[in-house]
């Protein structure tokens, strides 16, 4: 059984540059954890500290309950897949796969068995005598993953391995990675700024911002129950609508609609209301909570249209919401009535940005 623990991990480069701030994480045997966040949030620095390429200013890195914080990278029994493939250009695929095993002085019979198993899993059997320059981007990335797999490490580390691939190839390789690592029984830590990768590949997602851990949870919980306003706005495409709305007599006032506040909401003059575009739809006659508006912009996304809708408001403030609309109509400049379900809403404190309570 393998386990990775980060305990009060901190990295300070200067008083004004602190990319990692008191991170506590545990990745259990067989779990796939994605570190997700915008550029500069600290995710790559965390990965480098796990690998031993950066030394923490404070805190510990434990692998299988052993403190490896001061252990050299080569002695940590980790395998890392880089963004740039990092293959030896003068070596064949077979030689690239075996290079790390030779350094570890793995017996040849064992080395050959591991390479054969991995090449079969990754579909590399016909490419074993090819050199990296003869391979496509997807094939090179599979070789890079294979070089990590043959090592039988205690922890896998992947640093944005798909970012150099085009969109279609990224989708194919992402599916390959999901199948490959589903069969592995060691912790996997995957760094990405792409929420689709994080949500589709992971068993757990750690959302980071400005060096702080914002939320650690399953992809479903991250999406459906964001811990704060940052997580709500960062995860989801199209982005969640976030609107500061006034409160009155236990209700939030959005446009001409009065929406009951959740049980956990305090008596305050204003609250941040969040609703995802996919939870706004053209209303039917039986809908209780509705908004009147006009479509001012339409973006054709193929299977649906993304409409920007100016909402009629009694408060005198312009409100524009984005909604996913059926693709069969030309919505531009049309008047529209949108339906809202209170169960699909998210509520955040205006000052702190923290989630207030579950929707009723």
N, C-alpha and C positions, 0 to 999 in steps of 0.2 A: 504494500500500500504506500502510495506516494502522497505528499502534501507539501504545499508551499505556503509560507506565512510571511507577511510583511507587518512588522510591529513598530508603530510610531515612526515611520520612515520619513525622513526630512532631508532635503538637499538645498544648501545655500551656496550660491556662487558669490554673492555680494549682498550688503544690506538691502539693496533694492531689487535683487534678482534671486527670488526664492521659488524655483519651479515646482517643488514638491513639499507639501506642508502636512505633516503628521498623518500619513496614510496608514491605515490598518486594513489588511485584506487577508483572507484565507482562501486558497484554491485547493479543493479536495481532489482525491484520486479520481481521474476520469472527467473532471469538470473542464469546461471550456470557458474561460473568462476573457471578455473583450474589454480593453481600456479604451473608452470612447470619449472624444472631446475635441474642441477646436485646436488649431495650431497654437502651441505655446502653453497648453494646459498642464504639461508635465508627464504625459503618458510615455513618451519615449525615454525620458530620464528615469522613470520608474523601471522600465524594461532594462535599461543599461545597468541600473543598480542590482537588479536580480541577476543579471549576467556577470556582474563583477567588473564591468567596464567603467563604472563610476562608483566612487566610495561614498556612502551616505554621510551626511554631516551628523545626523543622529539616527538612532533606530537600528533595527535588526532585520536580516533576511534569514529565514529558517527553511531548510529543505529536509523533509522527513524528520522534523524536530531537532535537527542539528544546525547550530548557528554557523552560517557560511559567510557572514558579513565580511570577514577578513581573509577568506579563502580565495586563492587565485582563480580566475575564470576557467582555466583548463582543468582545475581540480573539482569543479562543482557538478560535473556530470549533467550538463544542460546541453540542449541543441537549439541553435538559433537559425531562423530563416530570415534573410535580409530582403529589403526592398529592391536592391540592385542585383539579386541572384548570387553574386560573388562566386561564380564558377571559375575554375582554372581554364583559360581559353585554349591552352596547348594540350589538355587532357581530353580523353574520350569520356562519354557518360559513365562507363564502367569505372574508369580511373577516378573520376570525380566522386563517385559514390564510395569508393574504397579508400580514398585519401585519409579521411579521419580515422578509419579503422586501423590503418597501418601505423599512424602516430600513436594509437592506443595499444599497438602490438597485439591486436586480436588475432588468434590463430587463423590460418588461411581457410581451413574447412568451415569454420564458423563465419568468417567474413564472406565467403562465397555463398553460404546459405542465406545470410541476411540480405545480400545484394539481390539474389535471385527472388526472394520473397517480396522485397520492396519493388523491384522492377515489374513484377507481375501485378502487384496492387496498383501501381501507377501507370501501367500500360507502356512501359519503356523497353520491353524486350527487343523490339526491332530497331531501337536507337542506341544500343549499348556501345557501338563502335563509332558513333557520330561525335563530333566535337561541338561545343556550344555555338560556334558561328554558323553551323548548319541547321540549328534548331529554331523553331518559332518561339515567341515570347512565352506562350503557355507551356511548351515543352521544357524550356529552360526553368520555368518556375517549378514544374513537377520534379525536375532533377534536383533543384535546391531543396525542395521538401523531402525528396528521397534521401538526400545526404544527411538530413536530420533524423529521418526515421531509422536508418540503419544503425544508428548509434545506441538505440535502446536507452534514451536518457531518463533522468528522473523528472525533468521539466522540459516542455517545449516552449520556446519563445519565438513569436512571429512579429516582425516589425513592418507593418503595411506591405505585405508581400504581393498584393494585387494592384497597387497604385500605378505601376508602369504598363498595365495591360489596357487594351481598349475595352469599351463597354461590353460588347458581346463576349469577348474572351474572358473578361473578368467574371461574368455570370457563370460561364462554364467551369472555370477553375474553382470558383467559390463552391459550386455544387460538389466538385471533386474533393475539396478540402473537408467539407462537412461529412462526407462518407468516410474519408480516410481517418479523421480524428475521432469519429464516433466509435471506432474499433480500438482506439488507444486507451490505456488504463492509467495514464499519468496526467498531471495538471498541464493545461495549455493556457498560455497568456498571449493574447493577440492584440496588437496595437493598431487602431484605425481611427480615422475621422469620418468614415463612411458609415452612417447609421444602418444602412441596408446590410452591410457585412456583419455588423455587430448583432443586429436583431436576428438574422437568419442563421448565423453560425453558432451562437453562444448558448450556453446553459445559464450563464450569469453575465451581467453587464455592469461595469463600473463607470459611471458618468463623471468626468472630471472637468473642473473649470478653475482657472487661476491657481492651480496647484492643490486645490481642495477636492476631496471626494464628495460629490453632490448626492449620489444615490448608488447603492449596490443592491441589485435585485435581478429577478428573472426578466427576460425581454417583455413578457406580457405585463408584469407589474410596472416596469419602466414606462411602457406605453400607456397603460390604462390608469395608473395611479402614480403620476410623477410626484416626486417629493417636494419640488419647488418650481418656481416660474422658469428658471433656466432649463431644467430638464424638460419641462413641458414644451418650451419653444425649440429646443435643440433636437428632440426626438420626434419624428413624424414629418411626412412630406405628402402634401403641402403642410407648411407650418401651422401650428395651432393659432387660432384667433385669440388674442389677449386684449381685453378691453376693461379699463377702469370705469366702473359704473357706480352711481349713487345708490345708497340704501335708504329704505323708508318703511317703517312698520313691518319689519321682518321680511321684506322683499327687496330684490335687486331690480333696478329700473333700467331696462335695455330697450331703447327706442320707446315705443308705446306699450311694451310688454312688461308686466310685473311677474318676476320669477321668484318663487319662494326660496329663501336662503337655507343652506344646510343647517343641521342641528348644531354643529360646532362653531358656527359663525358668531363672533362677538358683535355687540351693538356698536357699530362704527358707521361713520358717514359715507364711507366708500369701500369698495371691495374690487379685487381683480377677478374678472370672469374669463374663463378659458373654454373655448369650444372648438373642436377640430372641424375642418371643412367637410369631412365625410359625414359629420353628424348634423349638418344643416341640409335640409332637403326642401323641395317645393311642397307646400302644405296641402293637406286634404281637408275636407269640410269637418272631419271629426277631430282634428288637432286642437288642443286646448291652448297651447302657447305658440303664438305666431308673431312674425315681424313683417312689416310692410317695407318694401324698398324698390330700388331700380338698379338694373344691371348696367354698370358703367364700363366694364372691361371683361372680355372673354378670352381665355387661353385654351386652345384646343390641345388636349393631352391624349387624344385617340379614343380610349374607351370611355372617357368622360370629358366634360369641359369644366375648367376652373373659372368661376365667375367672381368678379369683385362687385359687391353690391352695396350701394349707399342706402343706409337704413334711415327711415323717417324717425325723428326724435323730438320729444317734447322738451328736452333739456337744452336745445339750441346748439348742441355740439355735433359736428360731423362724425358719423360712425360708418366705417367701411368694413364689411365682413367678406371673407372668401368662402365660397361654397362649391362643392362638387355637384355639377348639374348634368342631367341626361344629355347625351351627345346628339340627340335627334332633332333638337330645335336650334334656331338662331336666336340666342337670348339677348344679344346686345341691345341696350336701350329699352328693354321690356320692363314693365312693372312686374313685380314678383312678390309672392307671399311665402315666407320661409317658416318651417316648423322647427321647434326646439323641444327636445326631451330633457327635463331636469336631470334625469339619470345619467345623461351623457356629458354633463357640465363639470368643470373643474373650478375650484375656488382657491384664491391665493390672497395672503395678506399684502396690502398695497405697499407697506413699508419694508417688510422683511423678505417678501417674495415666497415665503414658505406656504405649503398647502395647508388650508385651514381644516377641512374635514371632507369625508366622503360625501358625494352627492346623495340626497335622500332617496 
